[in-house]
Amino acid sequence: MVSRSNHGRTDTPIFCRRGAGCVLLRQREGAKSAGFKSAEHRTLFAADPEHYAPQFDGYCAVQVSRGHKVEADPEAWTITNGKLYVFSGKPGVPIFQEQPVAIAKKANENWSKLRATQ
């Protein structure tokens, strides 16, 4: 995973999966886009973008489970059950890993309400 910033654009993590390549999520003025290491990786992503996208639109999974939308730290993430979860800080990773099913379930319940909030 890599994080960079240039020309007013914030590039957040590049998440890599064996055999499927890397995805660089870019944010500019609230819009998100993705860059790819190769055309093959873009094709794999285009076929199943939800497979590669962070859960909860990239907000901290632990905080979403607690009813809050908190931006993620690009250095704090894990892939569990084939899904990418990001966290507001590195301490969130072991918290999530202790109870991934319960936290993900509660976060999914809360996300339906939180998604529309700012």
N, C-alpha and C positions, 0 to 999 in steps of 0.2 A: 504494500500500500504506500502511496506517495501523496503528498499534499503540496500544492504550489499556488502562488499568486502572481499575476502579471497583468499589466495594462488595465487595471480596474476590474478585472475579472477574478473571482475567487474560484480556484479549482479545488474541489474537495476530493475525498479519497478516490484512489484507483483501487478497486476491489478486483482481485484476481481469483479465478477458479481453475483448477487443473482441467485442461482440455477445452476450456471455453473462453480463455483469454481474459482481457482486462476491460473494465469500464471506468472511465473518468467522468464523474458527475460534475458539471459546471453550473455555477449559479451566477446570473447577472441580472441585477434589478428584479429579483424575485422569480425569474424564469429559470428552469432547469433544463439542461441538455446533456448529452453524453458524447464522449469521444472514444475512439477505439484504436487499438494497437494495429489492427489489420481489417481488411474488408471481410475476411472470414469471421472475425469476432463480431463485427457489426451485424452480419447475417444471422449469427447465432442469437445475438441479443434481440434483433428485430423479430425473430420467430417466437420469442418468449420473454418479453421485457420484464414481466412480473417476477420471473425466476431470478433476475439479477438486481432488481431495484431494492433499496433498503425498505424494510417494513416501516409503516407509519410515516411515509413521505420523508424519511430521514430524520425524524425527531427521536429523541431518546426513548427507547422501549421501556425502561424502568420508570421514567417520569410519566410516560403516557399511561402506564399501568396504575399510577397514583393520581391520574386525572389532570396532568399538566403537560403542555407542549413546551419542551425545552430543546433548543438547538443541540446538535450532536458535535462532539469533538472528533475530527477525522482520524485521530489515533486510537479511538475507543470503539471497537467493533468485534463481532463474532459471527460466524456462520453456524447456525444450529438447525438441524433437520432440513438442510438445504436452503435456508432463508437467511438473509443478511439482516442483522440487528445492529443498530448503532446506539451509542450512549453519550451522555453529556460529559462524561469523564471516564478515565480508566477504572476507577472503583466500581463503575456500573457493570463491567464485564463479569467479575466473579459473583456479584449479586445475582445477575441474570442466570449465570451458569449453575447456581445452586438450586434454582426453581424455574427452569426455562418454560415448562408447560404452564404452570400457574401464572407466571408473569405475562407470558404471551397471551394467554386466555383473557386475563383482566385487561391488558392493553388493547386487545381486539374489541372487547366490550366498550371500553372508553373511547376508542378511536372513532366510532360512529358519531359520537357527540362532539368530540374535539376537532374532527377534520375541518369543519366549517368555521371554527373560531380562529381569531388572529393571534 
